[in-house]
Amino acid sequence: MLNFIGNCNNIICWNDVIKSVDQATPAYVGPRHDVGHEVEGVDEVAKPIRDAGYKFKAEGGNASWEMHFPGKQFSADVVDTFMEFVGMDSYINCWISKIYPGDVAPWHWDITDDENTLNAKGDLKRFHCHIDIPRPGHIFIIDSTCLYNEQQGNVYQWPDRKSWHAGANAGLTPKYLFNIWG
């Protein structure tokens, strides 16, 4: 079950983080993995997306999101402050996704080629944070929970790192989400 942790807007200036992301070139535009790639979970995730008819942005479609990483497109200090807020000692993966109006992140769990995640011992904790102010049309779904008009700084812990989720931007401005697991 998705668990609301609290709001961290009073300890992280998410508006400054968004400005940093907006001024940076993304690390890459996802999705990065597709049917036929030698990555754990790709058939389980990418095949249904393709079977549903989604096309990636590079193919003229709208399955697309930018990936931004700490220490590259935004300050790593944000991660330290966030980890203290949720009680994490370390992390394996952290990023901010940016979805443009009209684009979607279709129903999936996050495939990774990160060996630290694949070989992690025990349960990984996963969190996300809504880093922008509530905006019309910005939708995020985890398992059976739909999140809409979330307050800036709202933090949730996921039931599992591989929880199925999707994001859609039916709005008029970019949609941002901070993600971390470890």
Long-range contacts (C-beta under 8 A, 24 or more apart in sequence): 1-159, 2-142, 2-143, 2-145, 2-156, 2-157, 2-158, 2-159, 2-163, 3-156, 3-157, 3-159, 4-154, 4-155, 4-156, 5-85, 5-86, 5-127, 5-155, 5-156, 5-157, 6-85, 6-154, 6-155, 7-151, 7-153, 7-154, 7-155, 8-81, 8-82, 8-85, 8-129, 8-153, 8-155, 9-151, 9-152, 9-153, 10-153, 11-81, 11-85, 12-78, 12-81, 12-82, 12-85, 12-153, 14-129, 14-131, 14-132, 14-152, 14-153, 14-178, 17-74, 17-75, 17-78, 17-96, 17-131, 17-178, 18-131, 18-132, 18-176, 20-73, 20-74, 20-75, 21-68, 21-73, 21-74, 21-96, 21-98, 21-176, 22-174, 24-68, 24-72, 24-73, 24-74, 25-73, 26-66, 26-67, 26-68, 26-73, 26-98, 27-67, 27-68, 27-69, 27-72, 27-73, 27-95, 28-66, 28-67, 29-57, 29-58, 29-64, 29-65, 29-66, 29-67, 30-64, 30-65, 30-66, 30-67, 30-97, 30-105, 31-56, 31-63, 31-64, 31-65, 31-105, 31-108, 32-67, 33-111, 33-113, 39-111, 39-112, 39-113, 40-111, 40-112, 40-118, 41-109, 41-111, 41-162, 42-111, 45-108, 45-109, 45-111, 46-111, 48-107, 49-106, 49-107, 49-108, 52-106, 54-104, 54-106, 57-103, 62-102, 62-103, 62-104, 63-103, 63-104, 63-105, 63-106, 64-99, 64-100, 64-103, 64-104, 65-97, 65-98, 65-99, 65-103, 65-105, 65-167, 66-97, 66-98, 66-99, 66-100, 67-95, 67-96, 67-97, 68-95, 68-96, 68-97, 68-98, 69-94, 69-95, 69-96, 70-94, 70-95, 78-178, 79-180, 82-127, 82-129, 82-155, 82-178, 82-180, 83-180, 83-182, 85-155, 86-125, 86-127, 86-155, 86-157, 88-125, 88-127, 88-180, 88-182, 89-182, 90-182, 91-180, 91-181, 91-182, 92-116, 92-117, 92-120, 92-124, 92-181, 92-182, 93-117, 93-179, 93-180, 93-181, 93-182, 94-178, 94-179, 94-180, 94-181, 94-182, 95-178, 95-179, 96-131, 96-176, 96-177, 96-178, 96-179, 97-167, 97-176, 97-177, 97-179, 98-174, 98-175, 98-176, 99-167, 99-168, 99-169, 99-174, 99-175, 100-169, 100-174, 100-175, 101-137, 101-169, 101-170, 101-171, 101-172, 101-173, 101-174, 102-169, 102-170, 103-169, 104-166, 104-167, 104-168, 104-169, 105-165, 105-166, 105-167, 105-168, 106-166, 107-141, 107-164, 107-165, 107-166, 108-164, 108-165, 108-166, 109-161, 109-162, 109-163, 109-164, 109-165, 110-161, 110-162, 110-179, 117-161, 117-181, 124-161, 124-181, 124-182, 125-157, 125-181, 125-182, 126-157, 126-158, 126-160, 126-161, 126-163, 126-179, 126-180, 126-181, 127-155, 127-156, 127-157, 127-158, 127-179, 127-180, 127-181, 128-155, 128-156, 128-158, 128-177, 128-178, 128-179, 128-180, 129-153, 129-154, 129-155, 129-156, 129-177, 129-178, 130-154, 130-177, 131-176, 131-177, 131-178, 132-173, 132-175, 132-176, 135-171, 135-172, 135-173, 135-175, 136-171, 136-172, 137-168, 137-169, 137-170, 137-171, 137-172, 138-169, 138-170, 138-171, 138-175, 139-167, 139-168, 139-169, 139-170, 140-165, 140-166, 140-167, 140-177, 141-165, 141-166, 141-167
